[in-house]
Amino acid sequence: MRFLYIYLLALIPLILILYFLKEKFYLKTFLKFSSLSFFGGKTGIRTKLLRVPDILILLGICLVIAALARPQSSSRYETFNAEGIDIMIVTDTSTSMEAVDPTVNITRIQNAKNRAKEFILKRVNDRIGIVVFSSIAFTQCPLTLDKDALINFVDMINTYITKADGTAIGSALATAVNRLSKVESKSKIIVLLTDGANNAGEITPVTAANLAKDNKIKIYTVGIGSPQDYYLVDDMFFGKRKVQAQGNNFDETLLKEIAEITGGEYFAARTSKDLYQAFSSIDKLEKTAVEYTKSVNYNEQYMKFLLPAFWLLILGFILKNTILKRLP
């Protein structure tokens, strides 16, 4: 709270000082008596009670002065205009994504889904869409701000969603570029998650990367998997057994080239922790532009002082001129 005319508050201590001086030095008419036993002590109690109306009136006057000083409360508002980024998450759903990361004992595709959901929930002001691919690619979810819908679509991703196998990175990127090229946005990016080398599709990854560059779209590539990963396979004699993955399946050279062509960046996600760090780095690199404006609204609060002042003054004058006036 603030007082617009704060200098008026200086009158309050001045009035209190004057009242104190009046009580201490003001000359009163008096008579001398040899003993007070005749009054039975009633004079002392009456004297104290007679001060009550004066104190009430004094407090009322102080509150009136505070009201005249215009007390005001402030309400601070913040508004912002957010210029979001359009993002397409392109996820590999080939059967190799069923390999298990031994550091967390979950599959590559589940790892990718978990990290993608964390990323989506951080990007409050950004439109995000999803492309899934194996040997074919299609848009699973167009660009949207509906984060709940996006999370549901991510949960639906699995290695048989396309009903095909293989890795068509070029086709997947071209599908994402096609979506982003149709929208007006100052910033557009693609996040490519794959554990394989391009072995299908009619469009080469480099051609798709150049197409993205022409449309001012950056591509962040993430290679998923390590030689320590394993597959769980059914054995007719031993049931489920682990089969070690043979080397890295993804083409690191190609992924680096795609990122370099478009001005993006390549990340090697050999573990779940690496994948988390990759998404965190992309989140930091691609910040949404936000402009804040602040405004302050002042509300008059004088009635909070004036109303109690009114009742104190009324009570003080009533007591002074009625009940206490008739005290013996």
Salt bridges, closest charged atoms under 4 A:
GLU23 OE2 - LYS22 NZ 3.57
GLU23 OE1 - ARG51 NE 3.48
ASP54 OD1 - LYS320 NZ 2.92
GLU78 OE2 - LYS294 NZ 3.76
GLU83 OE1 - LYS186 NZ 3.89
ASP86 OD1 - ARG127 NE 2.88
GLU118 OE2 - ARG115 NH1 3.09
ASP126 OD2 - ARG123 NE 2.59
ASP155 OD1 - LYS117 NZ 2.81
ASP195 OD2 - ARG108 NH1 2.79
ASP229 OD2 - ARG108 NE 2.89
ASP234 OD1 - LYS240 NZ 3.27
ASP235 OD2 - ARG241 NE 2.81
GLU252 OE2 - ARG270 NH2 3.39
ASP283 OD1 - ARG123 NH1 2.67
GLU286 OE2 - LYS218 NZ 2.71
GLU300 OE2 - ARG70 NH2 2.36
